[in-house]
Amino acid sequence: MCRFATLVLLIASWTTALPGEPARFIIDDDAFADRVSAAARTLLRDHKLLSRDALRSQVQTKGFSLRLLPLSREKLDPPDLCERLRESTLAVGAVYKCPDCGGWHFSSSTGFVVSENGIVCTCCHVILETDEEIKESYLVAADASGHVFPVQAVVAADTEADTCLVRISASGLKPLPLRSGVRAGEPVYCLSNPGGYFFMFTQGLVARLNHRTIVDADEHGRSKTSWSRPILLLNVTAEFASGSSGAPIVDPCGNVVGQVASIADAGENSSDDATQPASPSVPIRFCTAAEEILRLTNPDLARDPRNLRPKPAKTPKQKSRPLGIRNLCPLLSKSRIEN
């Protein structure tokens, strides 16, 4: 009991350096991940978790009627905006039985609240990604205080735009508004969980808006003849990395203008092996625009004629990397680093 209490205290704490100064949020990444894993095992024992396989079967193009929050008009200073985002941003990811050490680990991506009654937005690939070595995994969401919630269902999904809405077992959450119409040059901010470094806050600009037609690949990565409609994407200079998928990209008022999706490497391939990174490697960060997320609130989305349709085969553009959640066993990785 004493060890558990100590762990909870280490997850995230608020401290004041001097009297009268604002409190500071300080997180222990390892303690946070351990807390999520331990809480998920308790939920699993109580039969409250749904397997990722069951959730994958629910990722089909469909909409969900949702009452959205009005846009915020008040600009916040970056520290206040960071605190506001932390109230609405979750670590969404898999708790899985590790094939390397046999223990349970939490491998996180990101999501954000869009409705106070437990509706969270994240990327489809956070649910759909598979690892043949992992036989048992479950999807959970955790807030910055270390509270862990089961992911109960996928209520809306657009596999072309790689965005979806999931329901978690929570209420009284604080949602973020969705704002369309962002322009290149606007300042934006991101709160995400890159590489297990939880609740990382970054700043940048919208570099450009672009339409991209995305190829549908088979299980071996080979392109098929199905292509998406043109998807509206943002390129931003706010930094993010693997583990950031599903994170909110917001304006200075805290309105979501996009969602972290993937990274592409700009540059020339240093060899004939297309799987090797470009050299010099310049990350081009792609985010799904809020307009695409708003489509999820159309209950008739499945009947939208603009959904996936066949097009003549052509050579796909340079492939981007979805920022997924599977990592090496953290215990073995830490051992390699220490040695």
C-alpha positions as CSV (number, residue, x, y, z in Angstrom):
1,M,0.0,0.0,0.0
2,C,2.8,2.4,0.9
3,R,4.6,1.6,-2.4
4,F,1.4,2.3,-4.4
5,A,0.9,5.6,-2.6
6,T,4.4,6.7,-3.4
7,L,4.0,5.7,-7.0
8,V,0.8,7.8,-7.4
9,L,2.6,10.8,-5.8
10,L,5.4,10.5,-8.3
11,I,3.2,10.4,-11.4
12,A,2.4,14.1,-11.6
13,S,2.9,16.7,-9.0
14,W,2.2,20.5,-8.7
15,T,4.9,22.5,-7.0
16,T,5.4,26.2,-6.3
17,A,9.0,27.4,-6.4
18,L,8.3,30.6,-4.3
19,P,5.3,31.9,-2.5
20,G,2.9,33.6,-4.9
21,E,4.3,32.0,-8.0
22,P,2.1,29.8,-10.2
23,A,2.1,26.0,-9.5
24,R,4.2,23.9,-11.9
25,F,3.2,20.5,-13.4
26,I,6.1,18.0,-13.0
27,I,5.7,14.4,-14.3
28,D,7.7,11.2,-13.8
29,D,7.4,9.4,-17.1
30,D,8.3,5.9,-15.8
31,A,6.0,6.2,-12.8
32,F,3.2,7.4,-15.1
33,A,3.6,4.5,-17.5
34,D,3.8,2.0,-14.5
35,R,0.6,3.5,-13.0
36,V,-1.3,3.1,-16.3
37,S,-0.1,-0.5,-16.7
38,A,-1.1,-1.4,-13.1
39,A,-4.5,0.3,-13.4
40,A,-5.1,-1.5,-16.7
41,R,-4.3,-4.9,-15.1
42,T,-6.9,-4.2,-12.4
43,L,-9.5,-3.2,-15.1
44,L,-8.7,-6.4,-17.0
45,R,-9.1,-8.5,-13.9
46,D,-12.5,-6.9,-13.4
47,H,-13.5,-7.6,-17.0
48,K,-13.7,-3.9,-17.9
49,L,-11.4,-3.9,-20.9
50,L,-12.1,-4.6,-24.5
51,S,-9.4,-6.2,-26.6
52,R,-7.8,-4.2,-29.5
53,D,-9.0,-7.0,-31.9
54,A,-12.6,-6.3,-30.9
55,L,-12.1,-2.5,-31.3
56,R,-10.4,-3.0,-34.7
57,S,-13.6,-4.6,-36.0
58,Q,-15.4,-1.4,-35.2
59,V,-13.2,0.9,-37.3
60,Q,-15.5,1.3,-40.2
61,T,-16.5,4.5,-42.0
62,K,-19.4,5.9,-39.9
63,G,-20.5,9.1,-38.2
64,F,-21.8,10.0,-34.8
65,S,-24.1,12.9,-33.9
66,L,-22.3,15.1,-31.5
67,R,-22.9,18.5,-29.9
68,L,-19.7,20.5,-30.2
69,L,-18.3,23.2,-28.0
70,P,-18.6,26.8,-29.2
71,L,-15.3,28.3,-30.4
72,S,-13.1,30.0,-27.8
73,R,-12.3,33.6,-28.5
74,E,-9.9,34.3,-25.6
75,K,-6.2,34.1,-26.5
76,L,-4.1,32.5,-23.8
77,D,-0.5,32.9,-23.0
78,P,1.5,29.8,-23.8
79,P,1.9,28.5,-20.2
80,D,-1.9,29.0,-19.6
81,L,-2.7,27.3,-22.9
82,C,-0.5,24.4,-22.0
83,E,-2.4,24.0,-18.8
84,R,-5.7,24.2,-20.7
85,L,-4.6,21.5,-23.1
86,R,-3.5,19.3,-20.4
87,E,-7.1,19.3,-19.0
88,S,-8.3,17.8,-22.3
89,T,-5.5,15.8,-23.7
90,L,-5.1,12.1,-22.9
91,A,-2.5,9.4,-23.4
92,V,-4.3,6.9,-25.5
93,G,-2.6,3.6,-26.2
94,A,-2.2,-0.1,-25.8
95,V,-1.5,-2.0,-22.6
96,Y,0.0,-5.2,-23.9
97,K,1.7,-8.3,-22.6
98,C,5.3,-8.0,-23.7
99,P,6.7,-10.9,-25.9
100,D,10.2,-10.0,-24.7
101,C,9.9,-10.0,-20.9
102,G,6.4,-11.3,-20.2
103,G,5.4,-8.2,-18.3
104,W,2.7,-5.6,-19.1
105,H,3.7,-2.3,-20.6
106,F,1.9,0.9,-21.8
107,S,2.8,2.2,-25.2
108,S,1.1,5.5,-25.8
109,S,-0.2,7.7,-28.5
110,T,-2.5,10.7,-27.9
111,G,-6.1,11.8,-28.1
112,F,-8.2,14.8,-27.0
113,V,-11.7,15.2,-25.5
114,V,-14.5,16.5,-27.8
115,S,-17.4,15.8,-25.5
116,E,-17.7,15.9,-21.7
117,N,-19.5,12.5,-21.7
118,G,-16.4,10.5,-22.7
119,I,-16.0,11.0,-26.5
120,V,-12.3,11.3,-27.5
121,C,-10.8,11.9,-30.9
122,T,-7.6,10.0,-32.0
123,C,-6.2,8.4,-35.1
124,C,-7.6,5.2,-36.7
125,H,-4.1,3.7,-37.0
126,V,-3.7,3.9,-33.2
127,I,-6.4,1.2,-33.1
128,L,-5.6,-0.6,-36.3
129,E,-1.8,-1.1,-36.0
130,T,-0.8,-4.7,-35.3
131,D,2.2,-6.5,-34.1
132,E,2.3,-10.2,-34.8
133,E,4.5,-10.9,-31.7
134,I,1.9,-9.3,-29.4
135,K,-0.9,-11.8,-28.6
136,E,-2.8,-9.8,-26.0
137,S,-3.4,-6.0,-25.8
138,Y,-6.1,-3.6,-24.7
139,L,-6.7,0.1,-25.4
140,V,-6.9,2.6,-22.5
141,A,-6.8,6.3,-22.0
142,A,-5.1,8.2,-19.2
143,D,-5.3,11.8,-18.1
144,A,-2.4,13.9,-16.7
145,S,-3.3,13.0,-13.2
146,G,-2.9,9.2,-13.9
147,H,-6.6,8.3,-14.0
148,V,-7.1,5.4,-16.4
149,F,-10.2,4.8,-18.4
150,P,-11.2,1.8,-20.6
151,V,-11.8,2.5,-24.3
152,Q,-15.3,1.0,-24.7
153,A,-16.2,1.5,-28.4
154,V,-15.3,3.2,-31.7
155,V,-18.4,5.4,-32.4
156,A,-17.2,7.1,-35.6
157,A,-14.4,6.6,-38.0
158,D,-13.0,7.9,-41.3
159,T,-10.3,5.6,-42.4
160,E,-9.4,7.8,-45.4
161,A,-8.6,10.8,-43.1
162,D,-7.2,8.5,-40.4
163,T,-9.4,10.0,-37.7
164,C,-12.0,8.5,-35.3
165,L,-14.0,9.0,-32.2
166,V,-13.9,6.6,-29.3
167,R,-15.9,6.3,-26.2
168,I,-14.2,6.0,-22.9
169,S,-15.7,5.1,-19.5
170,A,-15.6,8.7,-18.1
171,S,-17.8,11.7,-17.6
172,G,-17.4,15.3,-16.7
173,L,-14.5,15.8,-19.0
174,K,-13.4,19.1,-20.5
175,P,-13.7,19.1,-24.3
176,L,-11.9,21.2,-26.9
177,P,-13.7,23.2,-29.6
178,L,-13.1,22.3,-33.3
179,R,-12.3,25.2,-35.7
180,S,-12.2,25.1,-39.5
181,G,-10.6,27.6,-41.8
182,V,-7.1,27.9,-40.4
183,R,-4.6,29.7,-42.7
184,A,-1.0,29.2,-43.4
185,G,1.2,31.4,-41.2
186,E,-1.1,31.1,-38.1
187,P,0.7,30.2,-34.8
188,V,-0.2,26.7,-33.5
189,Y,0.6,24.6,-30.5
190,C,0.7,20.8,-29.8
191,L,0.4,18.7,-26.6
192,S,1.4,15.1,-27.2
193,N,3.2,12.1,-25.8
194,P,6.2,11.5,-28.1
195,G,8.2,8.4,-27.4
196,G,6.8,8.0,-23.9
197,Y,7.7,11.5,-22.9
198,F,4.3,12.4,-21.6
199,F,2.5,15.8,-22.1
200,M,5.1,17.5,-24.2
201,F,4.1,21.1,-25.3
202,T,5.5,22.5,-28.5
203,Q,4.9,25.6,-30.6
204,G,5.1,26.4,-34.3
205,L,3.3,27.7,-37.4
206,V,1.0,26.3,-40.0
207,A,3.5,26.0,-42.9
208,R,0.9,25.2,-45.6
209,L,-2.4,23.5,-46.3
210,N,-2.5,20.8,-48.9
211,H,-4.8,18.1,-50.4
212,R,-3.4,14.6,-50.5
213,T,-4.9,11.6,-52.2
214,I,-3.8,8.6,-50.1
215,V,-3.2,5.1,-51.6
216,D,-4.8,2.1,-50.0
217,A,-2.1,-0.5,-49.4
218,D,-2.4,-4.2,-48.8
219,E,-0.9,-6.0,-45.8
220,H,2.5,-6.1,-47.5
221,G,2.6,-2.3,-48.2
222,R,1.9,-2.8,-51.9
223,S,-0.4,-0.2,-53.4
224,K,-3.8,-1.3,-54.6
225,T,-6.2,0.4,-57.0
226,S,-8.2,2.1,-54.3
227,W,-7.5,5.7,-53.6
228,S,-9.0,8.2,-51.1
229,R,-10.8,11.4,-51.9
230,P,-8.5,14.4,-51.6
231,I,-7.9,14.8,-47.8
232,L,-7.3,18.2,-46.4
233,L,-4.0,18.3,-44.4
234,L,-1.9,20.8,-42.6
235,N,1.9,20.9,-42.5
236,V,3.1,22.5,-39.3
237,T,6.4,23.3,-37.7
238,A,5.4,22.4,-34.1
239,E,7.5,19.4,-33.2
240,F,6.1,16.0,-32.6
241,A,7.2,12.4,-33.0
242,S,6.2,8.8,-32.7
243,G,3.6,8.6,-29.9
244,S,2.0,11.9,-30.9
245,S,-0.6,10.4,-33.2
246,G,-4.0,11.8,-32.4
247,A,-2.7,14.9,-30.6
248,P,-4.6,18.2,-30.9
249,I,-3.0,21.0,-33.0
250,V,-4.6,24.2,-31.6
251,D,-4.7,28.0,-32.1
252,P,-3.8,30.4,-29.4
253,C,-7.4,30.2,-28.1
254,G,-7.3,26.5,-27.7
255,N,-9.4,25.7,-30.7
256,V,-8.4,22.5,-32.5
257,V,-7.4,23.2,-36.1
258,G,-5.8,19.8,-36.8
259,Q,-4.8,16.4,-35.5
260,V,-1.3,14.9,-35.6
261,A,-1.2,12.1,-38.2
262,S,2.2,11.3,-39.7
263,I,5.7,12.4,-40.7
264,A,7.5,12.2,-44.1
265,D,11.2,12.5,-44.7
266,A,12.1,15.1,-47.3
267,G,15.4,14.6,-49.2
268,E,17.1,12.1,-51.4
269,N,17.3,8.4,-50.5
270,S,20.9,7.6,-49.7
271,S,20.6,4.1,-51.2
272,D,18.4,2.0,-53.5
273,D,16.6,0.8,-50.3
274,A,13.5,2.9,-50.1
275,T,13.0,1.9,-46.4
276,Q,16.1,3.8,-45.4
277,P,15.6,7.5,-44.4
278,A,16.3,10.3,-46.8
279,S,19.6,12.1,-46.5
280,P,19.6,14.9,-45.5
281,S,16.4,13.9,-43.5
282,V,14.0,16.8,-43.1
283,P,10.8,15.9,-41.2
284,I,7.6,17.1,-42.9
285,R,4.9,16.9,-40.3
286,F,1.3,16.1,-41.5
287,C,-1.8,16.8,-39.6
288,T,-5.4,16.0,-40.5
289,A,-7.3,19.3,-40.8
290,A,-10.3,20.0,-38.4
291,E,-12.6,20.0,-41.5
292,E,-12.0,16.3,-41.8
293,I,-12.6,15.7,-38.1
294,L,-15.9,17.6,-38.3
295,R,-17.1,15.1,-40.9
296,L,-17.2,12.5,-38.2
297,T,-20.2,14.3,-36.6
298,N,-22.3,13.5,-39.7
299,P,-24.4,10.5,-38.7
300,D,-24.9,9.7,-42.5
301,L,-21.1,9.7,-43.1
302,A,-21.2,6.0,-44.3
303,R,-23.4,7.0,-47.2
304,D,-21.2,9.9,-48.3
305,P,-20.5,9.4,-52.0
306,R,-17.0,10.9,-51.6
307,N,-15.8,8.0,-49.6
308,L,-13.1,5.5,-50.9
309,R,-13.4,4.8,-54.6
310,P,-11.1,3.1,-57.2
311,K,-8.9,5.3,-59.4
312,P,-6.4,4.4,-62.1
313,A,-3.2,3.1,-60.7
314,K,-0.3,5.5,-60.5
315,T,3.0,5.7,-58.6
316,P,2.4,6.8,-55.0
317,K,4.2,9.8,-53.6
318,Q,6.9,9.4,-50.9
319,K,5.3,7.4,-48.1
320,S,4.7,9.1,-44.7
321,R,5.1,7.3,-41.4
322,P,2.1,7.1,-39.1
323,L,3.2,7.8,-35.6
324,G,2.2,4.6,-34.0
325,I,2.5,3.2,-30.5
326,R,4.5,0.0,-30.6
327,N,8.0,0.2,-29.1
328,L,10.7,-2.3,-28.0
329,C,10.3,-3.6,-24.5
330,P,11.1,-0.6,-22.3
331,L,12.9,-2.7,-19.7
332,L,15.2,-4.2,-22.3
333,S,15.7,-0.8,-24.0
334,K,16.6,0.8,-20.7
335,S,19.1,-2.0,-20.0
336,R,20.8,-1.4,-23.3
337,I,21.1,2.3,-22.7
338,E,22.5,1.8,-19.2
339,N,25.0,-0.7,-20.4
